[in-house]
Amino acid sequence: MKGQTGVVWIARISRWYQLSRERACLRQISDAALKDLGLSRADIEAESHRAFWDDPFNR
C-alpha cells in the first residue's frame, strides 16, 4: 500500500489540472452557445472561478 500514495497524488493533481483547463474553456463559450445549453454568463463565471481543488465529483 505504501507505493500507492504516489499514484493517488498523481491522479489527484491530474484531475485538478483537468478541472482548471475545463473551467478556463468554459469562459470561452459564446453567449449563443450558453443560451443553447440553458446556462447564463453568471453560471459560467461562478463555475470558472471555483478553486481548482473544488471538484464537484470529489474524485
N, CA, C and O atoms as CSV, one atom per row, in Angstrom:
chain,resi,resn,atom,element,x,y,z
A,1,MET,N,N,0.802,-1.201,0.000
A,1,MET,CA,C,0.000,0.000,0.000
A,1,MET,C,C,0.846,1.266,0.000
A,1,MET,O,O,0.402,2.319,-0.458
A,2,LYS,N,N,2.045,1.159,0.507
A,2,LYS,CA,C,2.879,2.352,0.613
A,2,LYS,C,C,3.158,2.973,-0.744
A,2,LYS,O,O,3.205,4.199,-0.853
A,3,GLY,N,N,3.343,2.174,-1.769
A,3,GLY,CA,C,3.635,2.667,-3.102
A,3,GLY,C,C,2.442,3.330,-3.780
A,3,GLY,O,O,2.615,4.089,-4.734
A,4,GLN,N,N,1.245,3.055,-3.302
A,4,GLN,CA,C,0.029,3.612,-3.893
A,4,GLN,C,C,-0.127,5.100,-3.619
A,4,GLN,O,O,-0.822,5.787,-4.368
A,5,THR,N,N,0.493,5.613,-2.579
A,5,THR,CA,C,0.346,7.017,-2.210
A,5,THR,C,C,0.759,7.938,-3.349
A,5,THR,O,O,0.071,8.922,-3.623
A,6,GLY,N,N,1.857,7.642,-4.011
A,6,GLY,CA,C,2.315,8.456,-5.135
A,6,GLY,C,C,1.335,8.427,-6.290
A,6,GLY,O,O,1.102,9.445,-6.942
A,7,VAL,N,N,0.763,7.261,-6.544
A,7,VAL,CA,C,-0.203,7.116,-7.633
A,7,VAL,C,C,-1.449,7.941,-7.339
A,7,VAL,O,O,-2.000,8.577,-8.237
A,8,VAL,N,N,-1.893,7.933,-6.094
A,8,VAL,CA,C,-3.077,8.701,-5.701
A,8,VAL,C,C,-2.832,10.189,-5.904
A,8,VAL,O,O,-3.698,10.897,-6.418
A,9,TRP,N,N,-1.670,10.663,-5.509
A,9,TRP,CA,C,-1.361,12.091,-5.663
A,9,TRP,C,C,-1.243,12.481,-7.133
A,9,TRP,O,O,-1.681,13.564,-7.522
A,10,ILE,N,N,-0.670,11.632,-7.933
A,10,ILE,CA,C,-0.564,11.921,-9.366
A,10,ILE,C,C,-1.951,12.010,-9.983
A,10,ILE,O,O,-2.215,12.906,-10.785
A,11,ALA,N,N,-2.839,11.096,-9.619
A,11,ALA,CA,C,-4.212,11.123,-10.133
A,11,ALA,C,C,-4.936,12.383,-9.669
A,11,ALA,O,O,-5.663,13.002,-10.446
A,12,ARG,N,N,-4.743,12.763,-8.419
A,12,ARG,CA,C,-5.402,13.953,-7.884
A,12,ARG,C,C,-4.912,15.212,-8.588
A,12,ARG,O,O,-5.717,16.060,-8.973
A,13,ILE,N,N,-3.615,15.338,-8.755
A,13,ILE,CA,C,-3.051,16.510,-9.424
A,13,ILE,C,C,-3.502,16.558,-10.876
A,13,ILE,O,O,-3.790,17.632,-11.404
A,14,SER,N,N,-3.564,15.397,-11.524
A,14,SER,CA,C,-4.046,15.327,-12.903
A,14,SER,C,C,-5.499,15.794,-12.988
A,14,SER,O,O,-5.861,16.526,-13.909
A,15,ARG,N,N,-6.327,15.377,-12.040
A,15,ARG,CA,C,-7.729,15.800,-12.009
A,15,ARG,C,C,-7.833,17.305,-11.798
A,15,ARG,O,O,-8.640,17.966,-12.451
A,16,TRP,N,N,-7.027,17.853,-10.894
A,16,TRP,CA,C,-7.052,19.301,-10.640
A,16,TRP,C,C,-6.671,20.069,-11.903
A,16,TRP,O,O,-7.273,21.098,-12.208
A,17,TYR,N,N,-5.680,19.578,-12.634
A,17,TYR,CA,C,-5.263,20.218,-13.875
A,17,TYR,C,C,-6.402,20.163,-14.898
A,17,TYR,O,O,-6.668,21.144,-15.592
A,18,GLN,N,N,-7.067,19.014,-14.984
A,18,GLN,CA,C,-8.194,18.862,-15.898
A,18,GLN,C,C,-9.308,19.850,-15.545
A,18,GLN,O,O,-9.862,20.496,-16.435
A,19,LEU,N,N,-9.640,19.974,-14.269
A,19,LEU,CA,C,-10.679,20.918,-13.843
A,19,LEU,C,C,-10.299,22.352,-14.196
A,19,LEU,O,O,-11.137,23.126,-14.659
A,20,SER,N,N,-9.057,22.695,-13.981
A,20,SER,CA,C,-8.575,24.037,-14.291
A,20,SER,C,C,-8.728,24.341,-15.778
A,20,SER,O,O,-9.179,25.425,-16.148
A,21,ARG,N,N,-8.353,23.389,-16.632
A,21,ARG,CA,C,-8.486,23.564,-18.087
A,21,ARG,C,C,-9.947,23.659,-18.509
A,21,ARG,O,O,-10.301,24.502,-19.333
A,22,GLU,N,N,-10.791,22.804,-17.952
A,22,GLU,CA,C,-12.210,22.825,-18.306
A,22,GLU,C,C,-12.854,24.153,-17.925
A,22,GLU,O,O,-13.644,24.710,-18.687
A,23,ARG,N,N,-12.518,24.647,-16.760
A,23,ARG,CA,C,-13.099,25.913,-16.305
A,23,ARG,C,C,-12.595,27.081,-17.148
A,23,ARG,O,O,-13.330,28.039,-17.385
A,24,ALA,N,N,-11.365,27.007,-17.594
A,24,ALA,CA,C,-10.849,28.047,-18.491
A,24,ALA,C,C,-11.575,27.994,-19.833
A,24,ALA,O,O,-11.872,29.037,-20.415
A,25,CYS,N,N,-11.858,26.806,-20.324
A,25,CYS,CA,C,-12.582,26.659,-21.595
A,25,CYS,C,C,-14.017,27.164,-21.479
A,25,CYS,O,O,-14.563,27.707,-22.439
A,26,LEU,N,N,-14.617,26.989,-20.329
A,26,LEU,CA,C,-15.984,27.484,-20.121
A,26,LEU,C,C,-16.077,28.980,-20.392
A,26,LEU,O,O,-17.059,29.460,-20.957
A,27,ARG,N,N,-15.050,29.706,-19.985
A,27,ARG,CA,C,-15.069,31.164,-20.166
A,27,ARG,C,C,-15.039,31.554,-21.636
A,27,ARG,O,O,-15.375,32.688,-21.979
A,28,GLN,N,N,-14.643,30.638,-22.509
A,28,GLN,CA,C,-14.534,30.919,-23.941
A,28,GLN,C,C,-15.822,30.657,-24.711
A,28,GLN,O,O,-15.915,31.010,-25.887
A,29,ILE,N,N,-16.813,30.047,-24.076
A,29,ILE,CA,C,-18.059,29.696,-24.764
A,29,ILE,C,C,-18.840,30.970,-25.088
A,29,ILE,O,O,-18.959,31.869,-24.256
A,30,SER,N,N,-19.360,31.028,-26.292
A,30,SER,CA,C,-20.126,32.205,-26.729
A,30,SER,C,C,-21.466,32.286,-26.001
A,30,SER,O,O,-21.978,31.292,-25.486
A,31,ASP,N,N,-22.013,33.489,-25.976
A,31,ASP,CA,C,-23.317,33.693,-25.344
A,31,ASP,C,C,-24.407,32.887,-26.049
A,31,ASP,O,O,-25.328,32.392,-25.398
A,32,ALA,N,N,-24.313,32.751,-27.366
A,32,ALA,CA,C,-25.297,31.965,-28.115
A,32,ALA,C,C,-25.230,30.490,-27.708
A,32,ALA,O,O,-26.263,29.845,-27.532
A,33,ALA,N,N,-24.023,29.964,-27.562
A,33,ALA,CA,C,-23.866,28.567,-27.144
A,33,ALA,C,C,-24.368,28.370,-25.722
A,33,ALA,O,O,-24.986,27.351,-25.416
A,34,LEU,N,N,-24.105,29.338,-24.855
A,34,LEU,CA,C,-24.604,29.251,-23.485
A,34,LEU,C,C,-26.127,29.212,-23.466
A,34,LEU,O,O,-26.733,28.459,-22.703
A,35,LYS,N,N,-26.732,30.031,-24.310
A,35,LYS,CA,C,-28.195,30.055,-24.387
A,35,LYS,C,C,-28.714,28.692,-24.824
A,35,LYS,O,O,-29.701,28.198,-24.278
A,36,ASP,N,N,-28.052,28.078,-25.811
A,36,ASP,CA,C,-28.442,26.738,-26.273
A,36,ASP,C,C,-28.341,25.710,-25.143
A,36,ASP,O,O,-29.138,24.775,-25.068
A,37,LEU,N,N,-27.362,25.895,-24.279
A,37,LEU,CA,C,-27.151,24.966,-23.158
A,37,LEU,C,C,-28.055,25.267,-21.966
A,37,LEU,O,O,-28.159,24.470,-21.034
A,38,GLY,N,N,-28.702,26.421,-22.008
A,38,GLY,CA,C,-29.566,26.819,-20.894
A,38,GLY,C,C,-28.785,27.373,-19.718
A,38,GLY,O,O,-29.238,27.313,-18.575
A,39,LEU,N,N,-27.605,27.916,-20.006
A,39,LEU,CA,C,-26.755,28.492,-18.967
A,39,LEU,C,C,-26.615,29.988,-19.181
A,39,LEU,O,O,-26.754,30.485,-20.299
A,40,SER,N,N,-26.342,30.689,-18.113
A,40,SER,CA,C,-26.121,32.126,-18.211
A,40,SER,C,C,-24.635,32.418,-18.039
A,40,SER,O,O,-23.875,31.568,-17.576
A,41,ARG,N,N,-24.239,33.605,-18.409
A,41,ARG,CA,C,-22.849,34.022,-18.217
A,41,ARG,C,C,-22.518,34.004,-16.720
A,41,ARG,O,O,-21.389,33.690,-16.342
A,42,ALA,N,N,-23.488,34.339,-15.871
A,42,ALA,CA,C,-23.266,34.314,-14.411
A,42,ALA,C,C,-22.982,32.889,-13.925
A,42,ALA,O,O,-22.137,32.688,-13.053
A,43,ASP,N,N,-23.688,31.900,-14.486
A,43,ASP,CA,C,-23.425,30.496,-14.137
A,43,ASP,C,C,-21.983,30.125,-14.461
A,43,ASP,O,O,-21.291,29.492,-13.664
A,44,ILE,N,N,-21.551,30.533,-15.644
A,44,ILE,CA,C,-20.197,30.208,-16.092
A,44,ILE,C,C,-19.152,30.924,-15.243
A,44,ILE,O,O,-18.134,30.336,-14.877
A,45,GLU,N,N,-19.403,32.180,-14.935
A,45,GLU,CA,C,-18.462,32.935,-14.100
A,45,GLU,C,C,-18.314,32.283,-12.728
A,45,GLU,O,O,-17.203,32.151,-12.213
A,46,ALA,N,N,-19.435,31.877,-12.142
A,46,ALA,CA,C,-19.388,31.228,-10.829
A,46,ALA,C,C,-18.588,29.932,-10.888
A,46,ALA,O,O,-17.752,29.675,-10.022
A,47,GLU,N,N,-18.843,29.127,-11.897
A,47,GLU,CA,C,-18.134,27.848,-12.030
A,47,GLU,C,C,-16.659,28.053,-12.352
A,47,GLU,O,O,-15.801,27.363,-11.800
A,48,SER,N,N,-16.361,28.985,-13.228
A,48,SER,CA,C,-14.975,29.155,-13.666
A,48,SER,C,C,-14.084,29.785,-12.600
A,48,SER,O,O,-12.859,29.714,-12.698
A,49,HIS,N,N,-14.682,30.394,-11.592
A,49,HIS,CA,C,-13.885,30.995,-10.524
A,49,HIS,C,C,-13.751,30.105,-9.288
A,49,HIS,O,O,-13.187,30.517,-8.275
A,50,ARG,N,N,-14.275,28.886,-9.381
A,50,ARG,CA,C,-14.093,27.943,-8.284
A,50,ARG,C,C,-12.623,27.552,-8.218
A,50,ARG,O,O,-11.922,27.555,-9.230
A,51,ALA,N,N,-12.176,27.224,-7.044
A,51,ALA,CA,C,-10.784,26.795,-6.860
A,51,ALA,C,C,-10.545,25.475,-7.600
A,51,ALA,O,O,-11.453,24.655,-7.730
A,52,PHE,N,N,-9.338,25.284,-8.073
A,52,PHE,CA,C,-9.035,24.078,-8.857
A,52,PHE,C,C,-9.234,22.802,-8.048
A,52,PHE,O,O,-9.514,21.755,-8.632
A,53,TRP,N,N,-9.102,22.854,-6.759
A,53,TRP,CA,C,-9.257,21.655,-5.927
A,53,TRP,C,C,-10.728,21.394,-5.563
A,53,TRP,O,O,-11.045,20.371,-4.956
A,54,ASP,N,N,-11.626,22.323,-5.937
A,54,ASP,CA,C,-13.046,22.179,-5.638
A,54,ASP,C,C,-13.689,21.316,-6.721
A,54,ASP,O,O,-14.227,21.825,-7.704
A,55,ASP,N,N,-13.624,20.009,-6.521
A,55,ASP,CA,C,-14.100,19.034,-7.503
A,55,ASP,C,C,-15.552,18.680,-7.205
A,55,ASP,O,O,-15.845,18.142,-6.137
A,56,PRO,N,N,-16.461,18.969,-8.122
A,56,PRO,CA,C,-17.868,18.672,-7.857
A,56,PRO,C,C,-18.162,17.182,-7.719
A,56,PRO,O,O,-19.171,16.807,-7.122
A,57,PHE,N,N,-17.299,16.332,-8.261
A,57,PHE,CA,C,-17.494,14.881,-8.171
A,57,PHE,C,C,-16.634,14.250,-7.093
A,57,PHE,O,O,-16.670,13.033,-6.911
A,58,ASN,N,N,-15.863,15.052,-6.376
A,58,ASN,CA,C,-14.996,14.569,-5.288
A,58,ASN,C,C,-14.134,13.378,-5.705
A,58,ASN,O,O,-14.038,12.380,-4.991
A,59,ARG,N,N,-13.515,13.505,-6.872
A,59,ARG,CA,C,-12.644,12.435,-7.370
A,59,ARG,C,C,-11.297,12.515,-6.735
A,59,ARG,O,O,-10.426,11.697,-7.029
